[in-house]
Amino acid sequence: MTQVLLVEDDDVIREATQLALERAGFGVSTAADGLAGLDRFRTDPPDVALLDVMLPGLNGVSLCRRIREESRTPILMVSARDDAVDVVLGLEAGADDYVTKPFDTAVLIARIQAVLRRSGWSGPEEDAFVRFGDLELDRAGLDVRRAGQPVDLTPTELRLLLRFAESPGTVLSRDTLLASVWDYAWGGDTRVVDVHVQRLRAKIGQDRLQTVRGFGYKLRAEP
């Protein structure tokens, strides 16, 4: 059974969300504040963490950052619809995706399933080892190195890099990346793409991913 850690301080939302997730077949552990959530994460590691942004004790963004320092466990942030800054901060802290309040539980479950699929994606067997300048990618072993040094990527950052590596030199639109990396069959908020591209650039080199203004991004295959 897939285990979800739900950290939410609103009792009504927490209980309703827990019930919906359990009905969908998930095992759910909960916490009502950030510090308790961090303790629960450490003592009973989940398969995926669902964190509210506004938490007492330790806010959701700080909790996300603390978890990301210790684990690659997929993380979804939950934010009020108007908290655009909180969404971006959460993604920059290492979250893989976000949902906005109020949310439909069916959409939440679909997002959780999507991020779990992404984290377990192993990539194609052919051409398992590729190199782009000083960047080396072992698709089979999911190992990334830059100038011979290991690069620590989150599951979504890795998925994004793998998608770019499938089509080096090809411009990929934000909508294309949303569909293939985030499993969004419908239009989504492209901020999630932009933030993850910026995080990936910081790790593999600012010039390795190029912005094609008005179209999207592409991976530079040459040195």
N, C-alpha and C positions, 0 to 999 in steps of 0.2 A: 504494500500500500504506500502510495506517495505521501510523504509527510510535509505538511505546510506549517511554517511558523507565522502566526498572525499577531502582529503587534499593533494594537489599536486601543486608545484610551476611552473612546465612547462606548459605554456598555451595550447600548442598543445595537450599534453598528457591528461591534465585535461579535455579539451573540448571534445576530442574524447572518453575518458572513460565515461564521463557523458552521452554523446549521446548514447553509447552502453548500458549503464545501464538503461537509460530511455526507450530505445526500448525493453529491456527485462522486463519492467514492474516495475522497481524500481523508487521510488522518490529519487532525488539526491540533496543534498546541498553541496556546495563547499567552499573551502578556499585555498588561495595561499601561506600561511605561517603558521608556527606552532602556533603562538599566536592567529591569527585569527581563526585557527581551534579549539583551546581550547575554545575560546569565543563562537564559533558556537555550539560546543558540549554542552556547558552549557546552552545556551539559547534555543536551539532546539535539544534536545537529540535524536540521531538516533537509529535505531535498530542494526546497525553495522557500524564500522568506518574503513575506508581504508586510511592508512597513508603512504606517501612516507618517506623514511629514511632521505634523504637529503633535509631539509626544512630550509628556512631562519627564523631568529627570535628565533625559538624554534625547534630543530631538531626532526625528527620523533620518535626517541627512547625516548627522554625526554617527548615529547607529549604523547606517549603511557604510560609512567610511571605516568604522571599526571592524565590521564584519568583513569588508573587502580586504582589509589588511591581513586577515587570518584565513580567508577561504574564497574559493571561486563559486560558491553556491549562488545560483541565480537569485536575483533580488528584484522585486517589483515595488515601486513606491506608489503610495496613494496620496493624492493631493486634491484640495478644493479646486474647482474648475478655474477660478480666477488667479490661482497662485502660480503664474507662469515662472516667476523667479525660483520658487521652490522646486518646480519640476526640473529646471535646468541645473540647479544646485544638486539635486538628487542624482541626476544622470552623471554629472561631473564627479560625484563622490563614488561612482562605480555601479549605480543601479543599471539593470539591463532593460527595464521598461517602466512605464508608469500607467496608472489608470486614474481617472478623475472622478471626484464625487459630485453628484450622486452617480453610482454606477449600477448597471444591470448585472446581476450575478452571472448570467450566461456569458456576458462579455468578459467578466473577470475570469471565469473558468477557462474560456478560450485563450485568454492572454497567458494564464498560468501554463496551460498545456503547450502553447507555442514556445514559451521560454524554456520549458523542459525539453522539448524536441530540439531546440537550437543547442542547448548545452550538451546534448548527447550525440550531436551530429558528427560523424567520423570522416566525411568527405569521400571523394571518389578514390578508387584504388589505383587508377592509372596515374602516371606522372606524380608519384607520391612526394618526391623531393624536388623543389624548385628554388631558384635563386633569382633575386632581383637586386642587382647591385650588391650592397653589403648585407642585404636582407635574405635570410635563408628560412625556408618553410618546409617542414616535414608534415605533409598532410596526414599520413597514416598515423604517425606518432603524436600529432598535434603539438609539435615542438617548433618554436619560433626563435631564431637567433639573429642578432644584429652585430655585425663585425665580430662574430664568434661568441658573443655574450648572450645568455638567455634573456628573452623578453617575456615578462609576465603579463599576460593578457586576460581580461575577464572573458567569460564564455561568449558574450555578445561581440566584444572586440575581435575575438578569434574568428567567430562566424563571419563578421564583416570583412576581415582580411582574407579569409578563404574565398568569399564571394568575389572580391576584387581579383584575387589570384586566378580565378577561373577565366577571367577575361582581361588580361593585362593590356593596357593601352586603349581599352574600350571605355567610352564615357558611359557611366551608369547613373541614371536619374535617381532622384530621391524616392520617387514612387516605386521604381524598380527595386531599390534597396529595401524599402519598407515591405514589399511583397515577398522578396526572397530571403531576407535576413530576419525580419520580424514576423513573417507569416501573415501579414495583413492583406487580406483579399479585398479590402475596401480602403478608401482614402484615409490616411492617418496624418497625424501632426508630424511634419518633417523636421521639427526641432530635434526629435530623438535621433535622427540621422546625423544632423550637423554636429551635435554634441559628441556623439560617438566617433565621428570622423576626427574631430579635434583631439579627443583623447588618444585615438590610435596614432595620429600624427606625432603626438608628443613622445610616443614610445618607439615608433619605427622610423622617424625622421620626417621633418616638416615638408620636405620636398618630394617625398616618396608618393604621397597622394596629392594630386593636383585638382584644383577647383577649375571647372570649365563654366564660367559665368553664364547663368541662365539655363544651364543644362544639368549639371551634376558634378560627379567626381570620376577620376580615373587613376589607376595605378601605373606609375612610371616603371616600365620594364627595363629600361636602360640604366646604367650607372648614373 
